[in-house]
Amino acid sequence: MKKLKDILYKVAVETVYGSTDVSINKLVFDSRKVIKKDVFIALKGTVIDAHQYIFSVIEQGASVIVCEDLPRELVDGVVYVLVNDTKEALAIMADNFYGNPSQRLKLIGITGTNGKTTIATLLYDLFKKAGYKVGLLSTVKILVDNDEFPATHTTPDSLMINHYLKQMVDGGVTHCFMEVSSHGIHQKRTKGLFFTGGIFTNLSHDHLDYHSSFAAYRDVKKSFFDDLPKSAFALVNIDDKNGNIMLQNTEARKVTYALKTVADYKAKILENQLNGLLLSINTHEVWTKLIGNFNAYNLLAIYATANLLEIEQVESLRLLSELESVSGRFQYLISDLGITAIVDYAHTPDALKNVLETINTIRTFNEKVITVVGCGGDRDKTKRPKMAHIATQLSNQTIFTSDNPRSENPQTIIDEMEAGVDPQNFKKYISIVDRKQAIKTASSMAEKGDILLIAGKGHEAYQEINGVRTHFDDYQTITEILKQLQK
């Protein structure tokens, strides 16, 4: 049993009603999971204010209530801790409850619109190859060295983060690479964590359904770097105009990487082919299996991070050359009919533009590029026409289809996408609501040498329609369809 007073260390407490010298069982923010001697933290969400459940969790046995607003009646024997921000309090309490695990390993946070999953996953792979015990907290999965757990959010809740970090520490893990989303930062899930380093990839149009404006989205990302300790490094992509903004107020050591600008870590693309990239990194040449300009940035960030974490330069380059592409990130196959299919998570205008420009850089133009793309429901609607514009502008043929429509009408989403198509490109697209049928149609349109891009869902193995998730895997689907065409 732990003492409440120890769990409240560094929490900005306004008032306490009762004694903090009490033993507690565990921390809970889901009212349905409260049992005897638990601490219930009442979070104010966008839909539900958990303060309304305070009386019911006390009946379930909660002995401590952490809240922003005191209930009108206080129950004898229950300790009430009044704070200004329960989300921040939860994060700091979770860190204390699990023994401050982020201070006992090297935790690196990766933030930005695109590239987070690739960089985090490949850093995990590189450090594993270098012989370290490594952890990963990503959109795709959570890894505690070799043990895998499912991921539900880009940045898990504070309790889950610290739970897995504690598991990592107990298992001898020395490095952990973690995706840090704007939602996670804004909801204070990363408060209380001790980061050895932070990486900024880039910033483009995304999550404006959640953040009030692009400036607000940018400033949330910036706050992550503002909070880094002096002992940490802040590694930023200086080719992105927001790179310098991330560094404005940080106390961390400032480090830059770039392809176009003078930077601490500089790369140049010497060859860009469908089977890989030849890069010059700080004048050292390295052949890699990843493809495209955007991956040149990702690989440079990985190299820089390895260097900052004291992996020797020659060893870093050798390990970089061995890295394979991440599931759903420019993942490609070539069928026996000579059709190349590429599956990519590109679900923002900038990411889609990057992928299509990469394809157009390495193609011969004797072939067609056929793109299948949709936009998610219940998310930022302003990017829908932009993505349709980019797809039809940079492809020979485009099929608009469903992504994860969630609670929205799939046809309505497609209609909003179509509004972004220029008149000269009207003949270059068709719309098919059913995603499998859209992929099947694209495959039947393709001939030898053609390139199919299936964009938007990447690694996701499901499709969500009307709140129901059913199995759907783009890579598996295109693989099966192309095999059928070969018969």
Buried (B, 14 or more C-beta within 10 A) or exposed (E): EBEBEEBBEEBEBEEBEBEBEBEBBBBBBBBEEBEEBBBBBBBBEEEEEBBEBBEEBBEBEBBBBBBBEBBEEBEEEBBBBBBEBBBBBBBBBBBBBBBBBBEBBBBBBBBBBBBBBBBBBBBBBBBBBBEBBBBBBBBBBBBBBEEEBEBEBBBBBBBBBBBBBBBBBEEEBBBBBBBBBBBBBBBBBBBBBBBBBBBBBBBBBBBBEBBEEBEBBBBBBBBBBBBBEEEBBBBBBBBBEBBEBBBEEBBBBBBBBBBEEEBBBBBBBEEBEBEBBBBEBBEEEBBBBBBBBBBBBBBBBBBBBBBBBEBEEEEBBEBBBEBEBBBBBBBBBEBEBEBBBBBBBBBBBBBBBBBBBBBEEBBEEEBBBBBBBBBBBBBBBEBBBBBBBBBBBBBBBBBBBBBBBBEBEBEEBBEBBBEBBEEEBEEBBBBBBEBBEBBBBBBEBBEEBBBBBBBBBBBBBEBBBEEEEEEBBBBEBBBBBBEEBEE
